[in-house]
């Protein structure tokens, strides 16, 4: 089956047309990744596409408020599965970074060295704990989990129907579900031992995916705001002709451009890895989260009261900005990650060199 296109329920529902209330009230309406010829579909790049291409798709998904886990599938879950050497399943995927799970061997081996259960006959695991706020958990065909097993960092996959699911959502009404695991057996065929570097990469990928979505929603705010101030008149002339409005629009465009540039600059370093990836992704998520509130504020201020209604498409962008700002680490978290390695002797070279 061709799964290189994402369809929001055939035909694809544009960001201006779908009703979020109706969409989430009907569990069967959850978006899936399918083969579609809908003219309005968002292309899902090939699994081996470069990060820049994946970011472009995530940016477009954020701009159009696509109600499906495109960024989670393309930028996080698929690359992690390929790095771990596991088969990439068809359909929408999600992820969970869960260091607090309780994991033990399902088939403990008797060892002459160490306590009982310190080794296993194979890597089949028994997992207990809760995966918190899994993006699109109820809609995912599989969830990629990164955790710590008795033998070290591990990546494994599970189907949401294997867990007890507690539905949840963010401010934009996107699913953020808790998956409760009680001694769930994960067969060795779906478990891979991974280096600690992959855990770090998973965090970076999740943060950059969220940043790309924020960049797309920011662009949508610019489009809608410029269109509104151009069409709406006051005292016989368009709002866009007033100096105060011009200044706020310029600030809005500037903030959106900052986010877009920061996200684009992180694409190549993430492909190559190393300290440059850590630095550029931390900078991208710090900028994206910090700008999200200001972008939403200006857009709503220039729209006036009409911008907060569900009849106006602006809320599809701004509620996502407010939600995504805090997900996968807010600006404070990533600002600390950005500043920590920059000592007095490395600050200036870092600022003046190209990653």
C-alpha positions in Angstrom: 0.0 0.0 0.0 1.3 3.5 -0.9 1.4 5.5 2.3 3.3 8.6 1.0 0.2 10.8 1.3 -1.7 11.9 4.3 -5.5 12.1 4.0 -7.6 13.6 6.7 -10.7 11.5 5.9 -11.0 11.4 2.1 -11.2 14.0 0.7 -8.8 16.0 2.8 -10.4 18.7 4.9 -8.8 22.0 4.5 -7.9 24.0 7.6 -10.6 26.5 6.8 -13.4 24.0 6.5 -13.3 21.3 9.1 -15.2 21.4 12.4 -12.9 20.5 15.3 -15.9 19.7 17.5 -17.4 17.2 15.1 -14.0 15.8 14.2 -13.1 14.8 17.7 -16.6 13.7 18.7 -16.4 10.9 16.2 -13.6 8.4 16.9 -14.0 6.9 13.4 -13.1 10.3 11.9 -9.5 10.2 13.3 -7.2 10.9 10.4 -5.1 8.1 9.0 -2.2 7.9 6.5 -3.6 6.4 3.4 -3.2 6.4 -0.4 -5.3 9.2 -1.7 -5.6 11.3 -4.9 -7.3 14.2 -3.1 -6.2 17.5 -4.6 -5.8 19.1 -1.2 -3.7 16.3 0.3 -0.4 17.0 2.0 2.4 14.9 0.6 4.2 12.6 3.1 7.8 12.4 2.0 9.5 9.1 1.4 10.9 7.5 4.6 14.5 8.1 3.4 13.9 11.7 2.6 16.4 14.3 4.0 15.3 16.2 7.1 14.9 19.4 5.2 12.2 17.8 3.1 10.5 16.3 6.1 10.5 19.7 7.8 8.9 21.3 4.8 6.0 18.8 5.0 5.6 19.4 8.7 5.6 23.1 8.1 2.8 22.8 5.6 0.9 20.5 8.0 1.2 23.2 10.7 0.1 25.9 8.3 -3.0 24.1 7.3 -3.8 22.7 10.8 -3.8 19.2 9.3 -5.7 17.0 11.9 -3.3 14.0 11.7 0.1 13.0 13.1 2.2 13.9 10.0 5.1 15.4 11.8 5.1 12.7 14.5 5.2 10.0 11.8 7.6 11.5 9.3 10.1 13.3 11.5 10.2 11.2 14.7 8.8 7.7 14.6 9.9 6.6 11.2 13.6 7.7 11.4 13.9 6.2 14.9 12.6 2.9 13.7 15.0 2.9 10.8 17.9 3.7 13.1 17.0 0.9 15.4 16.7 -1.6 12.6 12.9 -2.3 13.1 10.4 -2.6 10.3 8.5 0.7 9.7 4.8 -0.1 9.7 2.3 1.5 7.4 -0.1 4.1 8.7 0.2 6.9 11.3 2.7 6.5 14.0 3.4 8.3 17.3 6.2 8.3 19.9 6.8 8.4 23.7 10.0 9.1 25.6 9.3 7.3 28.9 12.3 7.0 31.3 10.0 6.1 34.2 8.6 2.9 33.0 9.3 -0.3 35.0 10.8 -2.9 32.7 12.0 -6.4 33.5 12.8 -9.5 31.6 9.8 -11.6 30.7 12.0 -14.8 30.6 14.7 -14.2 33.3 17.8 -16.4 33.0 19.7 -18.1 35.8 23.1 -16.6 36.0 26.1 -17.5 38.1 27.0 -13.9 38.3 24.7 -11.3 39.8 21.2 -11.5 41.2 18.3 -13.5 39.7 16.7 -11.6 36.8 19.8 -9.6 35.9 19.8 -11.3 32.5 17.2 -12.9 30.3 17.0 -15.8 27.9 16.0 -13.2 25.3 15.0 -9.6 25.1 11.3 -10.1 25.6 10.2 -7.5 28.1 7.4 -7.0 30.7 6.5 -3.3 30.8 4.5 -1.5 33.5 3.8 2.2 33.8 2.1 5.0 31.9 3.0 6.8 28.7 1.8 10.3 29.3 0.1 12.5 26.7 1.1 10.5 23.7 0.4 12.6 20.6 -2.4 11.2 18.6 -2.3 8.0 20.6 -5.7 6.8 19.7 -5.1 7.3 16.0 -1.6 5.7 15.8 -1.1 2.3 14.3 1.9 1.9 16.5 3.7 3.9 19.2 7.5 4.0 19.3 8.7 4.0 22.9 12.2 4.9 24.1 12.9 3.8 27.7 15.5 2.2 29.9 15.5 -1.6 30.3 17.7 -3.8 32.6 20.4 -3.9 29.9 20.2 -0.2 29.1 18.4 2.1 26.7 15.8 0.4 24.6 13.4 1.1 21.8 10.3 -0.9 21.3 6.9 -0.6 19.6 3.4 -1.3 20.8 -0.1 -0.9 19.5 -2.4 1.5 21.4 -5.1 -1.2 21.8 -2.6 -3.2 23.9 -2.9 -0.6 26.6 -5.7 1.0 28.6 -6.2 4.4 26.9 -7.3 7.5 28.8 -8.4 10.0 26.2 -6.9 13.5 26.5 -6.3 16.5 24.4 -4.5 19.8 24.2 -6.0 23.3 23.8 -6.4 22.8 20.0 -8.3 19.5 20.7 -5.6 17.4 19.2 -5.4 13.9 21.0 -2.9 13.7 23.8 -3.7 10.3 25.3 -2.4 8.4 28.3 -1.6 4.8 27.7 -1.5 2.6 30.8 0.6 -0.6 30.7 0.3 -3.3 33.3 2.8 -6.0 32.8 2.5 -5.8 29.0 4.7 -8.3 27.3 6.7 -6.9 24.4 8.2 -9.7 22.2 11.9 -9.6 21.5 11.2 -9.1 17.8 9.8 -5.6 18.6 12.6 -4.7 21.0 16.0 -3.2 20.1 18.9 -2.2 22.3 20.0 1.3 21.3 22.8 3.6 22.2 22.2 6.5 24.5 22.8 8.8 21.6 19.5 7.7 20.1 17.6 8.8 23.1 19.1 12.2 22.7 18.3 12.2 19.0 14.7 11.3 19.8 14.3 14.4 22.0 15.9 16.5 19.3 13.6 15.1 16.6 10.5 15.6 18.7 11.4 19.2 19.5 12.3 20.1 15.9 9.1 18.5 14.6 7.1 20.6 17.0 9.1 23.7 15.9 8.3 23.1 12.3 4.6 22.8 13.1 4.8 26.1 15.0 6.5 27.8 12.0 3.7 26.7 9.8 1.0 27.9 12.2 2.9 31.2 12.5 2.8 31.6 8.7 -0.9 31.0 8.7 -1.4 33.7 11.3 0.5 36.1 9.1 -1.6 35.2 6.0 -4.9 35.5 7.9 -4.0 38.8 9.6 -2.7 40.5 6.5 -5.9 39.4 4.6 -8.1 40.7 7.4 -6.4 44.1 7.8 -6.4 44.6 4.1 -10.2 43.8 3.7 -11.5 45.4 6.9 -12.0 49.2 6.7 -12.3 51.8 9.5 -12.9 55.5 9.0 -13.0 55.0 5.3 -9.7 53.2 4.8 -8.3 49.7 5.3 -6.9 48.9 8.7 -3.6 48.1 7.0 -3.2 51.8 6.2 -3.0 52.8 9.9 0.6 53.3 11.2 0.0 51.4 14.5 -1.4 48.4 12.5 1.6 48.5 10.1 4.0 48.3 13.0 2.2 45.4 14.6 2.1 43.5 11.3 5.8 44.1 10.7 6.5 42.6 14.2 4.2 39.6 13.3 6.0 39.0 10.1 9.4 39.4 11.8 8.6 36.8 14.5 7.3 34.3 12.0 10.5 34.7 9.9 12.7 34.2 12.9 11.0 30.9 13.7 11.2 29.7 10.1 14.9 30.6 9.8 15.7 28.8 13.1 13.9 25.7 12.0 15.5 25.6 8.6 19.0 26.0 10.0 18.6 22.9 12.1 17.9 20.5 9.2 21.4 19.7 8.0 23.0 19.4 11.5 20.3 16.9 12.6 21.2 14.7 9.6 24.9 14.7 10.6 24.5 14.7 14.4 27.0 15.9 16.9 27.1 19.1 19.1 25.8 21.2 16.2 22.5 19.3 16.1 22.0 19.9 19.8 22.8 23.6 19.5 20.6 24.3 16.4 17.6 22.3 17.5 17.7 23.9 21.0 17.9 27.3 19.3 15.0 26.4 17.0 12.7 25.2 19.8 13.6 28.1 22.1 12.8 30.6 19.3 9.6 28.8 18.2 8.2 28.6 21.7 9.2 32.1 22.7 7.7 33.6 19.5 4.4 31.6 19.6 2.8 33.7 22.3 3.8 37.0 20.6 2.6 35.8 17.2 -0.8 34.7 18.7 -1.1 38.0 20.6 -0.6 40.2 17.6 -2.8 38.1 15.3 -5.7 38.3 17.8 -5.2 42.0 18.5 -5.4 42.9 14.9 -8.4 40.6 14.2 -10.3 42.0 17.1 -13.1 40.0 18.8 -14.0 38.1 15.6 -10.6 36.3 15.8 -11.5 34.4 18.9 -14.7 32.8 17.5 -14.8 29.2 16.2 -16.3 30.6 12.9 -13.0 32.3 12.2 -10.1 30.1 11.0 -7.5 32.0 13.1 -8.3 29.9 16.2 -7.1 26.8 14.3 -3.6 28.3 14.2 -3.4 30.2 17.6 -4.7 27.3 19.8 -2.1 25.1 18.2 0.6 27.7 18.9 -0.4 27.9 22.5 -0.4 24.1 22.8 2.8 23.4 20.8 4.7 26.1 22.7 4.9 23.8 25.8 5.0 20.4 24.1 8.3 18.6 23.7 10.0 21.2 26.0 9.1 24.9 26.4 11.4 27.8 25.8 12.8 27.7 29.3 13.7 24.0 29.0 15.5 24.5 25.7 17.1 27.8 26.6 18.8 26.0 29.5 19.8 23.1 27.1 21.2 25.7 24.7 23.2 27.7 27.3 24.5 24.8 29.4 27.4 23.8 27.1 28.3 27.4 26.3 31.1 28.2 28.8 33.1 31.5 28.8 35.7 29.9 26.6 33.3 28.6 23.9 30.6 31.2 23.8 32.1 33.5 21.2 33.3 30.8 18.8 29.8 29.2 19.0 28.1 32.5 18.1 30.5 33.4 15.3 30.8 30.0 13.6 28.4 28.3 11.2 27.3 24.9 12.6 
